[in-house]
């Protein structure tokens, strides 16, 4: 539901502004990351966003665990949490591969919409939350962003390695460990 605010200015007829909490935050967050990227650089901005995402991932993981009444989530639960989380934040992602060694996630719509373009540090937000959830429940995760809408690709391709295999060792990415 959208909150609509109408206002009149110096005798002009009323104008309508459509603004709600979700829309505001979906615009605000890309502006924050864009400013960080411009001021401190992509690497530092991505690190900052990844730290925030880690904290959010820990909290979201705990919320799902409590909701499901589980101390730890299985591989199948983790995959379902990935899909549920993306759906809840208006992403369009699917799992194209799942086994004990990796999960491959593809996406054609980012939760940040077109505002993600040229803001690759935003990828750290959602992908790192997923990696934290995987590592906390399955022991290990290595996140490899092979494609991203933020960098101009037509879609996203995220490979979440769940074991430190030779394939995972060759992949570029960030490792996450169970705390």
C-alpha positions as CSV (number, residue, x, y, z in Angstrom):
1,X,0.0,0.0,0.0
2,X,1.4,3.4,-0.9
3,X,1.2,6.4,1.3
4,X,0.1,9.4,-0.8
5,X,0.8,12.9,0.3
6,X,-0.8,15.9,-1.4
7,X,0.4,19.4,-1.0
8,X,-0.3,22.9,-2.3
9,X,2.4,25.4,-3.0
10,X,1.7,29.2,-3.4
11,X,-1.7,28.8,-5.0
12,X,-0.6,26.0,-7.4
13,X,-3.1,23.2,-7.7
14,X,-2.3,20.2,-5.5
15,X,0.4,17.9,-6.6
16,X,0.6,14.2,-5.6
17,X,3.7,12.6,-4.4
18,X,3.8,8.8,-4.1
19,X,6.2,7.8,-1.3
20,X,6.2,4.9,1.0
21,X,8.8,3.3,3.4
22,X,9.9,0.6,1.0
23,X,10.2,3.0,-2.0
24,X,12.1,5.5,0.1
25,X,14.6,2.9,1.3
26,X,15.0,1.3,-2.2
27,X,16.1,4.8,-3.4
28,X,18.0,5.8,-0.2
29,X,20.3,2.7,0.0
30,X,21.6,3.1,-3.6
31,X,22.4,6.7,-2.9
32,X,24.3,5.8,0.2
33,X,26.4,3.1,-1.6
34,X,26.9,5.4,-4.6
35,X,28.2,8.2,-2.4
36,X,30.5,5.7,-0.6
37,X,31.8,4.4,-3.9
38,X,32.4,8.0,-5.1
39,X,34.1,9.2,-1.9
40,X,36.0,6.2,-0.6
41,X,36.1,3.9,-3.6
42,X,34.5,0.7,-4.7
43,X,36.6,-1.7,-2.6
44,X,36.1,0.2,0.7
45,X,32.4,0.7,0.0
46,X,31.9,-3.0,-0.8
47,X,33.7,-3.8,2.5
48,X,31.4,-1.5,4.4
49,X,28.2,-2.9,2.8
50,X,29.5,-6.5,3.3
51,X,29.9,-5.8,7.1
52,X,26.4,-4.4,7.3
53,X,25.1,-7.4,5.3
54,X,26.9,-9.8,7.6
55,X,25.1,-8.4,10.6
56,X,21.8,-8.5,8.8
57,X,22.4,-12.0,7.6
58,X,23.0,-13.2,11.2
59,X,19.8,-11.6,12.3
60,X,17.8,-12.9,9.4
61,X,19.3,-16.4,9.9
62,X,18.2,-16.4,13.5
63,X,14.7,-15.2,12.5
64,X,14.3,-18.1,10.0
65,X,15.7,-20.6,12.5
66,X,13.3,-19.5,15.2
67,X,10.4,-19.4,12.8
68,X,11.1,-23.0,11.6
69,X,11.9,-24.2,15.2
70,X,15.3,-25.4,14.1
71,X,18.8,-25.1,15.7
72,X,20.4,-25.4,12.3
73,X,19.0,-25.3,8.7
74,X,19.7,-28.2,6.3
75,X,20.9,-27.6,2.8
76,X,17.3,-27.8,1.5
77,X,16.2,-25.3,4.2
78,X,19.0,-22.9,3.3
79,X,18.0,-23.0,-0.4
80,X,14.4,-22.4,0.5
81,X,15.4,-19.5,2.7
82,X,17.4,-18.0,-0.2
83,X,14.4,-18.1,-2.4
84,X,12.0,-16.9,0.2
85,X,14.2,-14.0,1.3
86,X,14.7,-12.8,-2.3
87,X,11.0,-13.0,-3.0
88,X,10.2,-11.0,0.2
89,X,12.6,-8.2,-0.9
90,X,11.2,-8.2,-4.5
91,X,14.1,-10.0,-6.2
92,X,13.5,-12.5,-9.0
93,X,16.0,-15.3,-8.3
94,X,15.9,-19.1,-8.8
95,X,18.2,-21.9,-7.8
96,X,19.5,-23.6,-10.9
97,X,21.8,-26.1,-9.2
98,X,22.0,-27.5,-5.7
99,X,24.2,-30.3,-4.3
100,X,26.4,-30.8,-1.2
101,X,29.3,-28.8,-2.8
102,X,27.5,-25.7,-4.2
103,X,24.3,-23.8,-4.8
104,X,23.9,-21.8,-8.1
105,X,21.5,-18.9,-8.0
106,X,20.5,-16.9,-11.0
107,X,18.5,-13.7,-11.0
108,X,16.8,-11.5,-13.5
109,X,15.5,-8.8,-11.2
110,X,17.4,-7.1,-8.4
111,X,15.6,-6.0,-5.2
112,X,17.1,-2.5,-5.9
113,X,15.6,-2.4,-9.4
114,X,17.3,-0.1,-11.9
115,X,19.0,1.8,-9.1
116,X,21.5,-1.0,-8.8
117,X,23.1,-0.2,-12.2
118,X,26.7,0.9,-11.7
119,X,26.5,0.3,-8.0
120,X,28.3,-3.1,-7.6
121,X,28.7,-2.6,-3.9
122,X,25.0,-3.2,-3.6
123,X,25.6,-6.8,-4.7
124,X,27.4,-7.3,-1.4
125,X,24.2,-6.5,0.5
126,X,22.0,-9.4,-0.7
127,X,24.7,-11.9,-1.6
128,X,26.6,-11.6,1.6
129,X,23.5,-12.1,3.6
130,X,23.0,-15.4,1.7
131,X,26.6,-16.4,2.3
132,X,26.3,-15.8,6.1
133,X,23.1,-17.9,6.3
134,X,24.8,-20.7,4.3
135,X,28.0,-20.6,6.5
136,X,26.2,-20.4,9.8
137,X,24.1,-23.5,9.0
138,X,26.4,-25.6,6.7
139,X,29.8,-24.7,8.1
140,X,31.4,-22.9,5.2
141,X,30.5,-20.8,2.2
142,X,32.5,-19.1,-0.6
143,X,30.6,-16.5,-2.5
144,X,31.4,-16.0,-6.2
145,X,29.5,-13.3,-8.1
146,X,30.0,-14.5,-11.7
147,X,27.5,-12.0,-13.2
148,X,25.6,-9.1,-11.8
149,X,23.0,-6.7,-13.0
150,X,24.9,-3.9,-11.2
151,X,27.8,-4.4,-13.6
152,X,25.6,-4.4,-16.7
153,X,25.0,-8.1,-17.1
154,X,21.5,-9.1,-18.2
155,X,21.1,-11.1,-15.0
156,X,23.0,-12.3,-11.9
157,X,24.8,-15.6,-11.4
158,X,25.9,-16.4,-7.9
159,X,27.8,-19.5,-7.0
160,X,27.8,-20.4,-3.3
161,X,30.4,-23.0,-2.7
162,X,29.6,-25.1,0.4
163,X,32.9,-27.0,0.5
164,X,36.4,-25.9,-0.1
165,X,36.9,-28.0,-3.2
166,X,39.5,-27.5,-6.0
167,X,36.7,-25.8,-8.0
168,X,35.9,-23.4,-5.1
169,X,39.6,-22.7,-4.7
170,X,39.9,-21.5,-8.3
171,X,36.9,-19.3,-8.0
172,X,37.1,-15.6,-7.2
173,X,35.2,-14.8,-4.1
174,X,34.9,-14.2,-0.4
175,X,34.9,-17.0,2.1
176,X,32.6,-17.2,5.1
177,X,32.9,-19.5,8.1
178,X,30.6,-20.7,10.8
179,X,31.0,-18.6,14.0
